[in-house]
Amino acid sequence: MNTDSRSQTLPQVEAAIWDELARAVGDKAHAWRTPVLATAAPDGADARTVVLREALQPEARLLVYTDTRAAKVHEIAACPAGMLVFWSSALGWQLRCKVTLSVEDSGLEVSSRWARVKLTPGAQDYVSPLPPGAPLAAVPEVQRASREYFGVIGIRVDSLDWLELRPQGQRRARFDAEGARWLQP
Ligand SMILES: Cc1cc2nc3c(=O)[nH]c(=O)nc-3n(C[C@H](O)[C@H](O)[C@H](O)COP(=O)(O)O)c2cc1C
């Protein structure tokens, strides 16, 4: 939900942000469904597009799926701090989230989601014989590994930096452990 009201309060803005995150999970056309996740890599920074799978507002927690052999999984193990960046031209909203990342490859959180994913065409993303990024001698053939490498990246949102671009002016706000405040855009 976007609103034209310039008198919107900070709690209303924060609630609207979480509404959009929840909407993005279920709407393949929503631009916020595919944010960019940035992590620290051994040689600097790394970033890639991911699909937002769940948005749990009470815990300020987001979920993304991954092949557990992917580079990002090793990067998260070495440094759990990351950034998740969303942009929607329809909303005119950029959202930059400072996040703490963790990867689960077993347990109920993983098995319950894999039980659903494995029935879909998307399951092939987690069953390739070679890890993501492995060099190939030729154009790949579709092959299936003897097991799956499905994992869940848990994303704790530590702070939200929201920027709204509007013809009538920009607005920016931050939401974190220190509270909510307006910022100069
Ligand atoms: C639209 C789009 C959505 C993607 N979603 C995911 C995803 O949800 N999880 C994932 O691990 N990779 C996803 N990828 C692939 C990643 O961007 C990346 O290429 C891959 O995960 C390897 O990244 P890494 O080597 O940094 O781990 C997606 C790519 C695109 C273009």
The ligand as an SDF file (V2000), in Angstrom:
LIG
                    3D

 31 33  0  0  0  0  0  0  0  0999 V2000
   15.6940  -13.1130  -10.5620 C   0  0  0  0  0  0  0  0  0  0  0  0
   16.7330  -13.9470   -9.8590 C   0  0  0  0  0  0  0  0  0  0  0  0
   16.3880  -14.5700   -8.6720 C   0  0  0  0  0  0  0  0  0  0  0  0
   17.3180  -15.3520   -7.9970 C   0  0  0  0  0  0  0  0  0  0  0  0
   16.9650  -15.9220   -6.8030 N   0  0  0  0  0  0  0  0  0  0  0  0
   17.8700  -16.6200   -6.0960 C   0  0  0  0  0  0  0  0  0  0  0  0
   17.5660  -17.1330   -4.8080 C   0  0  0  0  0  0  0  0  0  0  0  0
   16.4550  -16.9700   -4.2800 O   0  0  0  0  0  0  0  0  0  0  0  0
   18.5310  -17.8150   -4.1470 N   0  0  0  0  0  0  0  0  0  0  0  0
   19.7720  -18.0060   -4.6720 C   0  0  0  0  0  0  0  0  0  0  0  0
   20.6030  -18.6290   -4.0120 O   0  0  0  0  0  0  0  0  0  0  0  0
   20.1150  -17.5310   -5.8810 N   0  0  0  0  0  0  0  0  0  0  0  0
   19.1950  -16.8430   -6.6150 C   0  0  0  0  0  0  0  0  0  0  0  0
   19.5140  -16.3270   -7.8370 N   0  0  0  0  0  0  0  0  0  0  0  0
   20.8550  -16.5700   -8.3670 C   0  0  0  0  0  0  0  0  0  0  0  0
   21.8480  -15.6300   -7.6690 C   0  0  0  0  0  0  0  0  0  0  0  0
   21.6360  -14.3080   -8.1350 O   0  0  0  0  0  0  0  0  0  0  0  0
   23.3010  -16.0580   -7.8980 C   0  0  0  0  0  0  0  0  0  0  0  0
   23.5940  -16.0590   -9.2680 O   0  0  0  0  0  0  0  0  0  0  0  0
   23.5870  -17.4390   -7.3350 C   0  0  0  0  0  0  0  0  0  0  0  0
   22.8610  -17.6650   -6.1320 O   0  0  0  0  0  0  0  0  0  0  0  0
   25.0610  -17.6050   -7.0210 C   0  0  0  0  0  0  0  0  0  0  0  0
   25.4300  -16.5990   -6.1290 O   0  0  0  0  0  0  0  0  0  0  0  0
   26.6700  -16.7510   -5.1030 P   0  0  0  0  0  0  0  0  0  0  0  0
   27.7590  -17.4180   -5.9220 O   0  0  0  0  0  0  0  0  0  0  0  0
   26.9990  -15.3660   -4.7210 O   0  0  0  0  0  0  0  0  0  0  0  0
   26.2120  -17.6020   -3.9720 O   0  0  0  0  0  0  0  0  0  0  0  0
   18.6140  -15.5360   -8.5300 C   0  0  0  0  0  0  0  0  0  0  0  0
   18.9530  -14.8810   -9.7120 C   0  0  0  0  0  0  0  0  0  0  0  0
   18.0270  -14.1160  -10.3590 C   0  0  0  0  0  0  0  0  0  0  0  0
   18.4250  -13.4430  -11.6490 C   0  0  0  0  0  0  0  0  0  0  0  0
  1  2  1  0
  2  3  1  0
  2 30  2  0
  3  4  2  0
  4  5  1  0
  4 28  1  0
  5  6  2  0
  6  7  1  0
  6 13  1  0
  7  8  2  0
  7  9  1  0
  9 10  1  0
 10 11  2  0
 10 12  1  0
 12 13  2  0
 13 14  1  0
 14 15  1  0
 14 28  1  0
 15 16  1  0
 16 17  1  0
 16 18  1  0
 18 19  1  0
 18 20  1  0
 20 21  1  0
 20 22  1  0
 22 23  1  0
 23 24  1  0
 24 25  2  0
 24 26  1  0
 24 27  1  0
 28 29  2  0
 29 30  1  0
 30 31  1  0
M  END
$$$$
